[in-house]
Amino acid sequence: MSRTSSVRVLSAVCALAAALLAAGPAPAAATATGTTTATLPATADPALREVLFVGNNWEGTADVLASTGALGRIGRINVIPDKEERLREIYLNPVKLGFFLGIRNTAGEGHDQFVDDMYTTPDGSAVVVSRPSFADVVSVDVRTGLINWRFPVAGYRADHMAVSPDGSRVAVSASTANTVHVLDIATGRQLGSFGTGDKPHENTFTHDGRHLWNSSIGDVTSALDAPWLDWTKGDRKITVVDAQTFRTVRVIDMRARLDAFGRSDLSDAVRPMSFSPDESKLYFQVSFFNGFLEYDVATDRITRIKTLPVNPATNGDRTTWVNDSRHHGMSMSPDGAKLCIAGTMDDYATVVDRATLAEGPLVPADKPYWATVDGDGTGCVISESGADRITAIDFATGAKRVSVPVGDHPQRVRLGHVPALWTGPAAH
């Protein structure tokens, strides 16, 4: 095939992807195949070691680091050991190929997205990973590096996940199918699913495991980013379901709550969020906004807003902000006193006092994309996706503690467990 013909084919496929993305949800996917051994309760087991997992999205690896102190690297796991098989399937299916290339050229910023989110099983034997470009969730054995099970999600892209408090179930957003799947973390068997708004994103279980909250963010890859065009982004809402029956118990439309609060100028696309320890307050970020909001769960209203500083060097055209996410990433200290905020497009992170909403020092960071509490709860860890490193920040002082290099484009950072003497998968 000539170079000109190849370009024409690629252009046609990308056009097909765009049309399909606009068309709406795809049919539900098949159930998972394969099994692994049952998991054990997540206790203080001396046979396990608590670690930080860092998902290197563009590289398809997960770095495993110490969860406290200097965050030294312990090992690395290849989470796409089946890459050639998956690519063969995609390139033989024009529809899958269209979406695969569409993800690469939109959300992936020219790169394939191989690892979005990850959680370990309670017994530390496996890490369960959502893989956007492969539209699936896999369980990877941490000792062998082999896949235990694979679950293809509905539609053509897998996104954020959440694990139940007992570690037995994992929820994953199927972002092009407006669906959340809930899987048995040990076997990959689907336990249930539920419908959402457009482009489901963040998932959060309540502490008692009774409810699961999902926020949908709508179309974050369109060029219609002007404030007056925000209505074109789709049906965005928080869907709360019973975590056992998967029936909807509450739907929260933040558009009405924002308007009532006097901020009709803000997008209602809820991004990362954090509950207060007693779950009476919800803190959340929205598209295009350099800050976050506080929502009172019982009274169903927004109560406070925090606008964070603008970085003059990066405060450019909002249409250039990656996936509409001006600030993307937040975590709360275990005592509920502090919030750690990733100022993604403003290139900093900061710790905010929850009582006064006063921010601490602005810690320079290169496109920070997530924030997670560290192993001892005294600091937060942000992923610097633009610099291929993670950085720990002290909750008490707001100062930077340490930075550690990781793989290509780190995004999600999660606490997990591996066997106590583990140093990486065995070679094959």
C-alpha positions as CSV (number, residue, x, y, z in Angstrom):
1,M,0.0,0.0,0.0
2,S,1.4,3.5,-0.9
3,R,2.0,6.1,1.8
4,T,-0.9,8.2,0.4
5,S,-3.3,5.3,0.6
6,S,-2.2,4.5,4.1
7,V,-2.9,8.1,5.2
8,R,-6.4,7.9,3.5
9,V,-7.2,4.7,5.4
10,L,-6.0,6.1,8.7
11,S,-8.1,9.2,8.1
12,A,-11.2,7.1,7.3
13,V,-10.7,5.0,10.4
14,C,-10.3,8.1,12.7
15,A,-13.5,9.5,11.1
16,L,-15.3,6.3,11.9
17,A,-14.1,6.4,15.5
18,A,-15.4,9.9,15.9
19,A,-18.8,8.9,14.5
20,L,-19.0,5.9,16.7
21,L,-18.1,7.9,19.8
22,A,-21.0,10.2,19.1
23,A,-23.4,7.4,18.5
24,G,-23.7,6.4,22.1
25,P,-23.4,3.1,24.2
26,A,-22.4,-0.2,22.6
27,P,-23.9,-3.5,23.6
28,A,-22.8,-5.2,26.8
29,A,-19.6,-7.2,26.7
30,A,-19.1,-10.9,27.4
31,T,-18.3,-12.1,30.8
32,A,-14.8,-12.7,32.1
33,T,-12.9,-15.9,31.5
34,G,-10.4,-17.7,33.7
35,T,-10.1,-18.0,37.5
36,T,-7.6,-17.5,40.2
37,T,-7.6,-18.5,43.9
38,A,-9.9,-16.9,46.5
39,T,-8.7,-13.8,48.3
40,L,-8.1,-13.4,52.0
41,P,-9.3,-10.5,54.2
42,A,-7.0,-7.4,54.1
43,T,-5.5,-7.6,57.6
44,A,-2.1,-6.8,59.1
45,D,-0.7,-10.0,57.7
46,P,3.1,-10.4,58.3
47,A,3.3,-12.3,55.0
48,L,2.2,-9.1,53.2
49,R,3.9,-5.8,52.6
50,E,2.0,-2.5,52.0
51,V,3.2,-0.7,48.8
52,L,2.3,2.0,46.4
53,F,1.3,1.0,42.9
54,V,2.0,3.7,40.2
55,G,0.3,3.1,36.8
56,N,2.5,4.3,33.9
57,N,-0.3,4.8,31.4
58,W,1.6,5.2,28.2
59,E,4.1,2.5,29.0
60,G,1.8,-0.2,30.2
61,T,3.7,-0.9,33.4
62,A,3.0,-0.5,37.2
63,D,5.9,0.6,39.4
64,V,5.7,-0.9,42.9
65,L,7.2,1.4,45.6
66,A,7.5,1.5,49.4
67,S,4.4,3.2,50.8
68,T,6.3,5.4,53.2
69,G,9.6,7.2,53.7
70,A,11.8,7.5,50.6
71,L,9.3,5.6,48.5
72,G,12.0,3.4,47.1
73,R,11.2,1.2,44.1
74,I,10.7,-2.5,44.9
75,G,9.8,-3.8,41.5
76,R,7.9,-3.3,38.2
77,I,5.1,-5.3,36.6
78,N,4.2,-5.4,32.9
79,V,0.4,-5.1,32.8
80,I,0.2,-5.7,29.1
81,P,1.9,-9.1,28.7
82,D,-0.8,-10.0,26.1
83,K,-0.2,-6.8,24.0
84,E,0.4,-8.6,20.7
85,E,-2.8,-10.7,21.1
86,R,-4.9,-7.7,21.9
87,L,-3.4,-5.6,19.0
88,R,-4.1,-8.5,16.6
89,E,-7.8,-8.6,17.7
90,I,-8.0,-4.8,17.3
91,Y,-6.4,-4.5,13.9
92,L,-8.7,-7.3,12.5
93,N,-11.8,-5.4,13.7
94,P,-12.5,-2.1,11.9
95,V,-14.8,-0.8,14.7
96,K,-12.4,-1.7,17.5
97,L,-9.5,-0.2,15.5
98,G,-11.5,3.0,15.0
99,F,-12.0,3.4,18.8
100,F,-8.4,2.4,19.5
101,L,-7.1,5.1,17.3
102,G,-9.7,7.6,18.5
103,I,-8.4,7.0,22.1
104,R,-4.9,7.5,21.0
105,N,-5.6,10.8,19.2
106,T,-7.9,12.3,21.9
107,A,-7.6,11.3,25.6
108,G,-4.2,9.6,25.0
109,E,-2.6,12.8,23.6
110,G,-1.1,10.8,20.8
111,H,-0.3,7.8,22.9
112,D,-2.1,4.5,23.7
113,Q,-3.6,4.3,27.2
114,F,-2.5,0.9,28.7
115,V,-3.1,1.4,32.4
116,D,-5.7,3.7,34.0
117,D,-6.4,2.3,37.4
118,M,-5.3,-0.6,39.6
119,Y,-6.0,-2.4,42.9
120,T,-4.5,-5.5,44.5
121,T,-6.4,-8.5,45.8
122,P,-6.5,-8.7,49.6
123,D,-4.1,-11.6,49.7
124,G,-1.5,-9.6,47.6
125,S,-1.3,-12.3,44.9
126,A,-2.6,-10.1,42.0
127,V,-3.0,-6.6,40.8
128,V,-6.3,-5.8,38.9
129,V,-5.8,-3.2,36.2
130,S,-8.2,-1.3,33.9
131,R,-6.7,-0.8,30.4
132,P,-8.4,2.0,28.4
133,S,-7.1,1.2,25.0
134,F,-7.8,-2.5,25.3
135,A,-11.3,-1.8,26.8
136,D,-10.8,-4.4,29.5
137,V,-9.9,-5.2,33.1
138,V,-7.2,-7.9,33.8
139,S,-5.8,-9.6,36.9
140,V,-2.1,-10.0,36.7
141,D,-0.3,-12.4,39.0
142,V,2.4,-10.5,40.8
143,R,4.7,-13.5,41.1
144,T,4.5,-14.7,37.5
145,G,3.5,-11.6,35.6
146,L,0.8,-13.8,33.9
147,I,-2.8,-12.9,33.4
148,N,-5.3,-14.7,35.8
149,W,-8.4,-13.4,34.2
150,R,-9.6,-10.8,31.7
151,F,-13.0,-9.0,31.5
152,P,-13.8,-7.0,28.4
153,V,-16.0,-4.1,29.4
154,A,-19.1,-2.9,27.5
155,G,-18.2,-0.5,24.7
156,Y,-14.6,0.5,23.8
157,R,-12.8,2.0,26.8
158,A,-12.2,1.2,30.5
159,D,-11.7,4.0,32.9
160,H,-11.5,4.6,36.7
161,M,-12.1,1.9,39.2
162,A,-13.0,1.5,42.9
163,V,-12.5,-1.4,45.3
164,S,-15.1,-2.3,48.0
165,P,-14.0,-1.8,51.6
166,D,-13.6,-5.6,52.1
167,G,-11.5,-5.8,49.0
168,S,-13.7,-8.5,47.4
169,R,-15.2,-6.4,44.6
170,V,-14.0,-4.0,42.0
171,A,-16.1,-1.5,40.1
172,V,-15.0,-0.2,36.7
173,S,-16.4,2.5,34.4
174,A,-17.0,1.6,30.8
175,S,-16.8,5.1,29.5
176,T,-18.2,4.7,26.0
177,A,-21.1,2.5,27.2
178,N,-22.4,4.6,30.1
179,T,-22.1,1.5,32.3
180,V,-20.3,0.5,35.5
181,H,-19.4,-3.1,35.9
182,V,-18.9,-4.6,39.4
183,L,-16.6,-7.7,39.4
184,D,-15.5,-10.3,41.8
185,I,-11.9,-9.3,42.3
186,A,-10.7,-13.0,42.6
187,T,-12.4,-14.4,39.5
188,G,-13.4,-11.5,37.3
189,R,-17.0,-12.7,37.3
190,Q,-19.5,-9.9,36.8
191,L,-21.7,-9.5,39.9
192,G,-23.8,-6.8,38.5
193,S,-23.8,-3.5,36.5
194,F,-25.7,-0.3,36.3
195,G,-26.3,2.6,33.9
196,T,-24.9,6.1,34.4
197,G,-24.8,9.5,32.7
198,D,-22.5,10.1,29.7
199,K,-18.9,9.0,30.2
200,P,-18.8,7.4,33.7
201,H,-15.6,8.3,35.4
202,E,-14.9,8.3,39.2
203,N,-16.3,5.5,41.4
204,T,-16.4,5.6,45.2
205,F,-17.7,3.0,47.7
206,T,-19.0,4.3,51.0
207,H,-17.1,3.2,54.1
208,D,-19.7,0.6,55.0
209,G,-19.8,-0.8,51.5
210,R,-23.6,-0.2,51.2
211,H,-23.5,2.3,48.4
212,L,-21.4,3.1,45.3
213,W,-21.2,6.6,43.9
214,N,-20.4,7.2,40.2
215,S,-19.8,10.6,38.5
216,S,-20.2,11.0,34.8
217,I,-18.1,13.7,33.1
218,G,-19.6,13.8,29.6
219,D,-17.6,14.5,26.4
220,V,-14.2,15.9,27.5
221,T,-12.5,15.5,24.1
222,S,-14.7,17.8,22.0
223,A,-13.5,21.2,20.9
224,L,-16.7,22.8,22.3
225,D,-15.0,24.1,25.4
226,A,-16.3,27.7,25.6
227,P,-18.4,28.2,28.8
228,W,-21.6,28.9,26.8
229,L,-21.2,25.6,25.0
230,D,-20.9,23.5,28.2
231,W,-24.4,22.2,27.7
232,T,-23.1,20.3,24.6
233,K,-21.0,18.0,26.8
234,G,-23.8,15.6,27.5
235,D,-25.8,14.2,30.4
236,R,-23.6,14.5,33.5
237,K,-24.7,13.4,36.9
238,I,-23.8,11.5,40.1
239,T,-25.5,8.1,40.2
240,V,-25.7,6.4,43.7
241,V,-26.6,2.8,43.7
242,D,-27.1,0.0,46.3
243,A,-23.9,-1.9,46.1
244,Q,-25.7,-5.3,46.5
245,T,-28.7,-4.9,44.2
246,F,-27.1,-2.2,41.9
247,R,-30.4,-0.4,41.9
248,T,-30.2,3.4,41.7
249,V,-31.1,5.0,45.1
250,R,-30.2,8.6,44.3
251,V,-29.3,10.8,41.3
252,I,-27.6,14.2,41.9
253,D,-27.6,16.8,39.1
254,M,-24.9,19.2,40.1
255,R,-26.1,21.7,37.4
256,A,-29.0,22.6,39.6
257,R,-26.9,22.7,42.8
258,L,-24.3,24.9,41.1
259,D,-26.9,27.3,39.8
260,A,-28.5,27.5,43.3
261,F,-25.1,28.3,44.7
262,G,-24.7,31.2,42.2
263,R,-22.0,29.5,40.0
264,S,-23.8,28.8,36.8
265,D,-20.5,29.6,35.1
266,L,-19.0,26.3,36.3
267,S,-19.1,23.0,34.6
268,D,-21.2,20.3,36.2
269,A,-18.8,17.5,35.2
270,V,-17.7,16.1,38.5
271,R,-14.1,14.8,38.4
272,P,-12.1,13.3,41.4
273,M,-13.8,13.5,44.7
274,S,-13.3,12.8,48.4
275,F,-15.7,12.2,51.3
276,S,-15.1,13.5,54.8
277,P,-14.4,10.8,57.3
278,D,-18.0,10.8,58.5
279,E,-19.3,11.1,54.9
280,S,-21.4,14.1,55.6
281,K,-19.4,16.3,53.1
282,L,-18.3,15.6,49.6
283,Y,-15.4,17.5,48.1
284,F,-15.1,17.5,44.3
285,Q,-13.4,19.0,41.3
286,V,-15.2,20.0,38.1
287,S,-13.9,20.5,34.5
288,F,-12.1,23.7,33.7
289,F,-12.0,25.0,37.3
290,N,-8.9,25.8,39.3
291,G,-10.3,24.7,42.7
292,F,-13.0,22.5,44.3
293,L,-16.4,22.6,45.9
294,E,-17.9,21.3,49.1
295,Y,-21.3,19.5,49.0
296,D,-23.4,18.7,52.1
297,V,-24.8,15.2,51.6
298,A,-27.8,15.5,54.0
299,T,-29.1,18.9,52.8
300,D,-28.3,18.2,49.2
301,R,-26.6,21.5,48.5
302,I,-23.2,23.0,47.8
303,T,-22.0,24.9,50.8
304,R,-18.5,26.2,50.0
305,I,-16.1,26.8,47.2
306,K,-12.3,27.1,47.0
307,T,-10.6,28.9,44.2
308,L,-6.9,28.1,44.0
309,P,-4.2,30.3,42.5
310,V,-3.7,30.5,38.8
311,N,-0.2,29.9,37.4
312,P,0.4,32.7,34.9
313,A,2.9,30.6,33.0
314,T,0.3,27.9,32.2
315,N,-3.0,29.7,32.3
316,G,-3.6,29.7,28.6
317,D,-6.5,28.8,26.3
318,R,-8.9,26.4,28.1
319,T,-9.3,24.5,24.9
320,T,-5.8,23.3,25.3
321,W,-6.3,21.8,28.8
322,V,-6.0,18.0,28.7
323,N,-9.4,16.3,28.7
324,D,-11.0,19.5,30.2
325,S,-9.3,18.7,33.6
326,R,-7.9,22.0,34.9
327,H,-7.3,20.4,38.4
328,H,-7.5,16.6,38.6
329,G,-6.7,14.7,41.7
330,M,-7.5,15.1,45.4
331,S,-7.0,13.1,48.6
332,M,-7.9,13.8,52.3
333,S,-5.8,13.2,55.3
334,P,-7.2,10.3,57.5
335,D,-8.3,12.8,60.2
336,G,-10.2,14.8,57.7
337,A,-8.3,18.0,58.5
338,K,-6.4,18.5,55.2
339,L,-7.0,18.1,51.5
340,C,-4.2,17.5,49.0
341,I,-5.0,19.0,45.6
342,A,-3.3,18.3,42.2
343,G,-3.4,21.5,40.2
344,T,-2.9,19.7,36.9
345,M,-2.8,22.4,34.3
346,D,-1.4,25.0,36.7
347,D,1.7,22.8,37.5
348,Y,1.5,22.7,41.2
349,A,0.1,20.7,44.2
350,T,-1.0,22.1,47.5
351,V,-2.4,21.1,50.9
352,V,-5.6,22.9,51.9
353,D,-6.9,23.2,55.4
354,R,-10.4,21.8,55.4
355,A,-11.8,24.1,58.1
356,T,-10.5,27.4,56.8
357,L,-9.9,26.4,53.1
358,A,-6.6,28.2,53.3
359,E,-4.0,26.7,51.0
360,G,-0.4,25.9,52.0
361,P,2.7,26.3,49.9
362,L,2.3,25.7,46.1
363,V,4.6,22.8,45.4
364,P,5.9,23.0,41.8
365,A,4.9,19.9,39.8
366,D,4.8,18.9,36.1
367,K,1.2,18.1,35.2
368,P,0.2,16.4,38.5
369,Y,-2.6,14.1,37.7
370,W,-3.6,12.3,40.9
371,A,-3.2,12.4,44.7
372,T,-3.2,9.5,47.1
373,V,-2.6,9.3,50.9
374,D,0.6,7.5,51.7
375,G,1.0,4.4,53.9
376,D,1.2,6.0,57.3
377,G,-1.3,8.8,56.5
378,T,1.0,11.7,57.2
379,G,1.4,12.7,53.6
380,C,0.0,12.6,50.1
381,V,1.6,11.3,46.9
382,I,1.0,13.0,43.6
383,S,1.8,11.7,40.2
384,E,3.7,14.1,38.0
385,S,2.6,12.8,34.6
386,G,4.7,15.4,32.7
387,A,7.9,14.5,34.5
388,D,7.6,10.7,34.9
389,R,7.9,10.9,38.7
390,I,5.8,10.9,41.9
391,T,6.2,13.3,44.7
392,A,5.3,13.1,48.4
393,I,4.0,16.1,50.2
394,D,3.7,16.5,54.0
395,F,0.1,17.1,55.2
396,A,1.3,19.0,58.3
397,T,3.6,21.5,56.6
398,G,2.5,21.3,53.0
399,A,6.2,20.9,52.0
400,K,7.7,18.5,49.5
401,R,9.3,15.4,51.0
402,V,10.8,13.5,48.2
403,S,10.4,12.8,44.4
404,V,11.0,9.4,42.8
405,P,11.3,8.6,39.1
406,V,8.8,6.1,37.6
407,G,7.7,5.1,34.1
408,D,6.1,6.9,31.2
409,H,3.2,9.2,32.1
410,P,2.2,8.1,35.6
411,Q,-1.4,8.7,36.5
412,R,-3.2,6.7,39.1
413,V,-1.4,5.9,42.4
414,R,-3.0,3.4,44.8
415,L,-2.0,1.7,48.0
416,G,-1.9,-2.1,47.8
417,H,-0.1,-5.2,49.0
418,V,2.4,-7.7,47.7
419,P,4.1,-10.7,49.4
420,A,6.5,-9.6,52.0
421,L,9.7,-10.8,50.2
422,W,8.4,-9.9,46.7
423,T,10.9,-8.0,44.4
424,G,9.1,-8.4,41.0
425,P,7.6,-11.1,38.7
426,A,9.7,-14.2,37.9
427,A,11.4,-14.1,34.5
428,H,9.8,-16.2,31.7
